[in-house]
Amino acid sequence: MTDLQQLASFHQKIIYKKGDILLKQGQVANEYAIIETGLIRSYVYDYDGNDITTNFFSDDEIVIEVSSLFQRTPSQEVIQAVTDCVCWKIDFGSFQQLYHTLPGFNEWGRAWMANQLFHFKQRSVTIFTHSAMDRYMNLISQKPQILKQAPLMHIATYLGITNSSLSRIRKTVSER
């Protein structure tokens, strides 16, 4: 069996329905999933109890709560299906086994994590250094499917703006 076949054999197909919770706040993550089709979001509750979208995951992306999975700590985030989704999941034990036995998987994991850290840093800096309009335009260019599939209130919190600000931005963009 090739490394790729072995890797594939450890993943299990799972279907999530719109609204399904993949990970609850306070739960320790015990798996990650690769999205074949669909849209998933992660969110936290702010100090007033409002849910704030922290990330969107779409086709061919990995849905993971890194801190909880690798540090074995309760998640601060909730992960929820925004649409019906087809995913391939792997549990933590199987992941660990593959990580320690397949050198290519080990190297891929390091490169993926470095890439995720880069994107997380870029996103956090962008919130402070770019206008809401620029953040919206960036979202349109990088992940247009989010605008087609996610509720506007989730998009607004992801961009760090109010629903009314998002409406004004959308109106401005449509008038161009």
N, C-alpha and C positions, 0 to 999 in steps of 0.2 A: 504494500500500500504506500502510495506517495505521501509526502507531507501534506499536500493540499487535500488529498482524499481523507487522511486521518483528521485533519482540521475540520473538514466538512462533516465527518461522521459524528463529531462531538456536538454539533449544533442541532437544535430541535425546532421544527417549524411550529409557530404559534400565531394564532389570529386574535387580534384585539378588536373589540368593537368601539366605536366612538364613545368617549366618556369613560372607558375602562381605566382604572388606576393600576399602573404597573408597579409603583413604589409609593408607599405612604410615608408621610412625615413621621419620624421616630422609628421607622423600620430600618433594619440593616440590609443593605442591598446584597443579594446573593447571586446575581446574574447580570449579564448585559445582553443586549440584543442588537442585531443588525436589521435595519428596516429594508425590506424588499419594496414595499409600497406603503404609502400613507404618511401621516404627519403626527408627531408626538411633541409635547412640550413639557418642560420642567418649570416649576414655579415654587416660590416661597410665600409665606405670609408676612407682611410688614407689621410694624408695631401697632397699627390700627386694625389688623385682621384682614386687610385687603390682599388678594393674591396678585403677585407680581411675577410675570413670566421672565424666567432667567435664560431660557434657551428653547430653540425649536430644533427638532431632528426630522429629517426627511429621507427620501429614497437613498439607499446605499450608505447611510450614515449609522454610526454606532450610538445607541442610546445607553448612557451609562451615568451613574452617579459615582464618580471616581473616588471621592473621599470616603464615602460609606463602603464601597466595595473593597478598596485596598487597605483602608485603615480599620475596617470592621467596626465602624461607628454608626450610630443612628443617623439617618438622613435628615437634613434640614429641609430638603426639597421634596416635592411631590412630583411624580412623573405620570402623565396622563395622555391617553390617545385623543388627539383632536379629531381624527377621522378614523374610519375602519382601517386597520393596518395588518399587513402580513409581515411577520418578523421571523428571524432565526435567532434563538437564544442559546446561551451556554451558561452553565452554572459555574460558580467560583472554583469549586474543586476541580472540575474538568479544565477550566482555564489555567489553573495553577499547574496541573499535570502537563498540559501542552506547552506552557511557558518554559517549563524546566526540561522538557524532552525534545522540543523542536527548536533548534538554533535559529532558524529563519523566523519563527513566530516570536521568539524572544527579541530579535533585532527589530522586527516590525513593531512590536509593542513599545519599544523605546522610542522609535521614530514617531509613532502615532502620538505618544504622550508629549513629546517635545513640540509637535505641531499643535496639539490642543492647548498647551501652555502659551504658545505664541498667539493663538487666536483669542484666548481668554484675556491676555494682557492687552492686545490690540482693542478688543471690545470695551474693556474697562477704561482705557485712555480715551477712546472715541466718545464715550458718554460725556466726558468733561471738556473735550476739545473741539467737537463738531456740533453744528447746529442741529436742531430736530429735523429740519428739512434735509440736511446732508445725510443724517442717519437713515431717514426714510428712503432717500434715493439710493443709498448704499444697499439697503435691504432689497429694494426692487431689482437692483442689478445682480446681487449675489444669491438671493433666494426668492425669486418671484412666486414660487408655488405657495409660500407662506401667505402672501396677499390674496391668493385665490382660495385657500383652504381654512385659514384661521379667523376666528372672530376678531373684529376690530379692537375690542377691549383688550384682548391678549396682545395684539400687535402694539397697541399704545403703551402698555406697561413694559413690554420688551424694549421699546424705544426710549422709555423713561419720560413719557409725556402723558398728558391727559387725553381723554377721548375727544374733547372739543378741539384741542390742538391738532390731533390727528385729522379730524374732519377738515379743519382749515388748510392743512398741508395738502390733503388729497384734492381739495377744491382748487387750490393754486396749481397743482400739478396737472389736473384735468383741463384747466384753462389755457395751459401753455400750448 
